[in-house]
Amino acid sequence: MASRREKAPTAGRRSLGALIVPLKLSLKPGEKFVLNGAVVQNGDRRGVLLLQNKASVLREKDIMQEEEVTTPARHIYFPVMMMYLDEAGSARYYDEFVLRLTEFMGVIRNPGLLADCVTINKYAMTREYYKALMLCRKLIEYEDERLGDVASGVSESSGAV
């Protein structure tokens, strides 16, 4: 019976029972990613990278710059991302993460989103930062939907005046 491999690049090698499976990254031409804190860029052709051991890998699309931290959900995502990229220094970012997550949970009433917040906290506490990051993306999507609805409502009502 074949097992499906998890997509999240939390480690270069995964154990599926006795079987060790390397993490395979398929890279677009010029695609950037962070590997254990180093920014790496693929060349001008598609490439494949096989990671044989534990490594922190984050694709360019999942990297948030500090100036992009402009909303409550992004204030949660950013310290989690930093804990993932700098696991040795994760304690520096943990307090900010807990503060921002607590604030967020204090104003959210959506039960599913609150459950996601609890799970994000569990992942952060067990140092499963990549899993926490992927759930944080759901918070950002939810927030973007809500802010988008507000923005479209404001522009529609201002046109009616």
N, C-alpha and C positions, 0 to 999 in steps of 0.2 A: 504494500500500500504506500503510495507516494505522499509525502507531506508537502504542504505548501509553505514556502519560505516567506517570512515576514518582509515587507518592503522597506520598513524604516531602517536607515543606515546607522543604527546605534552601535554596531560593532562590525569589524571586518570579518570575523569568523563567528559562525553560529553553530551551536551543537544541536543537532536533531537526533536525539538518542545518542548512538555511538558515532554518527556521521557528522563530520565537520564540513560546513558549507561556507565558502568564502562569499563576501559581499561583492556583487558585480555592479559597477556603475557604468552606464552607457552615457557617454558625454557628447553633446553637440559641438560643432566647431566653435572655438572661442569661449565655450562655457567655463565659468569660474565656479570654484567651490572652495570651502575651507576644510583642510585636513589637519587635524590636531593643532589648530591655531595658525597654520600657514595658508595664505591665499595661493591657490594653484589655478592655472588657466590651461585649458586644453588647447592644442594647436589648431591648425586650419582645416583639419579633417575630423570626422567622427572618431571617437576613441572609446576604448573599453578599459576600465581600471578594475583589477581584482584586488581586494583587500583581504589578506590572509589572517590578520589578527585584529584585536580590538582597536578601534579608532573612532574619533569624533569627526563626522563628515556632515557638512551642511552645504546644500546647493545654493547657488547665487539667489534664486527666487525666494529662498527661505531666510536669507540674511537681511536683518533690519538694521539700518543705520540709526545712530542716536537721534539725528534730526527728524527721523520719521516717527518717533515716539510722541504722538500727539493726541492720543485718545486713551481712555482707561484700559481697554483690552490690550492695546499696544504696550502700555506700562506694565502689564503682566508678562507679555511675550518677551520683551527685551531682557529682563533679568534672567528668565529661564534660558534664553538663547545664550547669554553670557555664562551661565553655570554650565551649560553643555559644552561650550567652546573652551572654557577655562575651568575644568573640573577641579583642579588643584586649588584654585582661588574661589571656588563656588560660595564659600561662606560670606565673601564680600557682597554678593548679590542676593543672598537668601532673604535677608531682612526686608529689602526693598520689595522683593517678590511677595512675601507674606503680607506686608502692608497694603500693597496694591490689590492683591487678591481679596483681602478682607474688605477693603473699600468697595470693590466691584460687587462682591457677594451681598453687601449691605444695601445695595440699590436694585438688584436684579430680583424679579419675582417669578421668572420662568423656571419651573421645577427641573426641566431637563438640563438647562444651562447651569443651574445651581449644582446638580449632580456632576456635570462636567467639571465644575470648579473644584469640587471635592476630589474628583479623580486626578485632576491636574496637581493638586496639593499632595496627594498620595504618591504620584509619580515623582514629584520633586523630592519628597522625603526619602524615597528609595533610590534616588539618583538615576531614575529612568527619564532623563531630561528630553530625549528626542520624542518619546511618547507624550510627555507634557506639552512640548512645542506643537505637536500636531493637534492636540485638543485646544490649545490656545488659538490656533487658526480658526476653530469654530467660534470662539468668542469674538474674534475680529470680524468674521463674516456676519455674525448676528448683529454686532454693533454697526457695521457698515450698512446693513439692511435697514436698521432703525434710523440711523443718521440720514441715510438716503431718502427714506420716507418723509422725514421732517423737512429736508431740503426741498423735495418736490412739492410738499404741501405748502411751504412758504412761498415758493415761486408761483404756484397756481393761485393762491389767495392774493398775492401782490398784483397779479395781472387783472384780477377782478375789480380792483379798487378804482 
